[in-house]
Amino acid sequence: MAPSAPFFSRTFSFRSRSSPTPHFAWQRDYEAVSTTADTDTLFKLVEIAEASILTRRHALEGSSDHHSERQAIAEALANLQVVKREWLKFR
């Protein structure tokens, strides 16, 4: 069973230091991960967020701009790894 959503907020911030308000779909998908304690729902939200983030990261390839968004993407992917390892028990 996953911990309650407020536990996520205390463990790490789902808002990136680099991008405090969601401007892209990937950010909304990523922040949705913090809204559930249900393991099945959490698994699906992590899956959606990862796909959205990776799609955006791919779209940014070849561009020398978007440094703060690239940093926010790196932080988001690292945080999702924590969720997968600690709450979804991925190995």
C-alpha positions as CSV (number, residue, x, y, z in Angstrom):
1,M,0.0,0.0,0.0
2,A,1.3,3.4,-0.9
3,P,1.6,6.2,1.6
4,S,-0.9,9.0,1.6
5,A,-0.4,11.9,-0.8
6,P,0.7,14.4,1.9
7,F,3.7,12.1,2.6
8,F,4.9,12.6,-0.9
9,S,4.9,16.4,-0.4
10,R,7.1,16.0,2.8
11,T,9.5,13.7,1.1
12,F,10.2,15.8,-1.9
13,S,8.6,18.5,-3.9
14,F,6.7,17.7,-7.0
15,R,7.2,21.3,-8.0
16,S,10.6,21.8,-9.6
17,R,12.8,24.6,-8.3
18,S,13.5,25.4,-11.9
19,S,9.9,25.8,-13.0
20,P,7.5,26.7,-10.1
21,T,4.2,26.7,-12.1
22,P,3.1,24.1,-14.7
23,H,3.4,25.4,-18.3
24,F,3.5,22.2,-20.1
25,A,1.4,19.0,-20.1
26,W,4.3,17.0,-18.7
27,Q,4.3,19.2,-15.6
28,R,0.6,18.7,-14.9
29,D,1.0,14.9,-15.5
30,Y,4.0,14.8,-13.2
31,E,2.2,16.8,-10.4
32,A,-0.8,14.4,-10.6
33,V,1.4,11.7,-9.2
34,S,1.2,13.4,-5.8
35,T,-2.6,13.3,-5.7
36,T,-3.1,9.6,-4.9
37,A,-2.3,7.0,-2.3
38,D,-3.9,4.1,-4.3
39,T,-1.1,1.9,-5.7
40,D,-2.9,1.0,-8.9
41,T,-3.7,4.6,-9.7
42,L,-0.2,5.7,-8.6
43,F,1.4,3.2,-11.0
44,K,-0.7,4.5,-13.9
45,L,0.0,8.1,-13.1
46,V,3.7,7.5,-12.9
47,E,3.5,5.7,-16.3
48,I,1.6,8.7,-17.8
49,A,4.0,11.2,-16.3
50,E,7.1,9.4,-17.5
51,A,5.7,9.1,-21.1
52,S,4.8,12.8,-21.1
53,I,8.2,13.9,-19.7
54,L,10.2,11.7,-22.1
55,T,8.1,12.9,-25.1
56,R,8.9,16.5,-24.1
57,R,12.6,15.7,-23.6
58,H,12.7,14.2,-27.0
59,A,11.0,17.3,-28.5
60,L,13.8,19.5,-26.9
61,E,16.6,17.5,-28.5
62,G,18.7,19.6,-30.8
63,S,17.6,22.8,-29.2
64,S,20.1,24.9,-27.2
65,D,17.3,26.7,-25.4
66,H,15.0,25.6,-22.6
67,H,17.8,25.2,-20.0
68,S,15.4,25.6,-17.0
69,E,12.9,23.2,-18.4
70,R,15.6,20.6,-19.1
71,Q,16.7,21.0,-15.4
72,A,13.0,20.6,-14.3
73,I,12.7,17.4,-16.5
74,A,15.9,15.9,-14.9
75,E,14.5,16.6,-11.4
76,A,11.1,15.2,-12.3
77,L,12.6,12.0,-13.7
78,A,14.7,11.6,-10.6
79,N,11.7,12.1,-8.3
80,L,9.7,9.6,-10.3
81,Q,12.5,7.0,-9.8
82,V,12.1,7.5,-6.0
83,V,8.4,7.0,-6.2
84,K,8.9,3.8,-8.3
85,R,11.5,2.4,-5.9
86,E,10.1,3.4,-2.6
87,W,6.3,3.2,-3.1
88,L,5.8,0.9,-6.0
89,K,8.7,-1.3,-5.0
90,F,10.4,-1.4,-8.4
91,R,13.8,-3.0,-8.2
